[in-house]
């Protein structure tokens, strides 16, 4: 979120729960996800811009988060808002 937010923009971290899930969301005020990014950003080693300096990131963060969510009976959701991008991590409250 820090890399994609506009300078001076706000990054929000939200948490809530319902009967099935504990949820965490990160929202930024950046450009949002492109259609291609919405489809592929959770794949291991995916980088929207392969020309970016590899030291900045390796394309693993969203993939790791998705795998953690799956291990806990949940999922990772990517979306765009009116102001930018939103990533939501849902973890199951129900033991399976």
C-alpha positions, 0 to 999 in steps of 0.5 A: 500500500505504501508503494502504490499510494499517492504522496500524502494519501491515507492508508487504512487498516480495518478489522472486524468479525462476523459469525464465520470470519475474522477479517482484516483489510488494507485500503490505500489511495493509489491507482487501484488494481488493473484488470490484469492485477486483479486476476494475477496479483496473488500468484507467486512472483507476480509483479505488475511492472517487471522492470521495477527494481527487484530489491523493492519486492519479489512478488510474494506478499499477496501470494503468501497472504493468500496461502495463509488465508487458505490454511485458516479456511479463508481467502484473500480478496482484491478490489478497487474502491472509489479512492484506490485499492483494497486487500481483504484477508478473511480467516475462518473462526470455525475449526475444520 
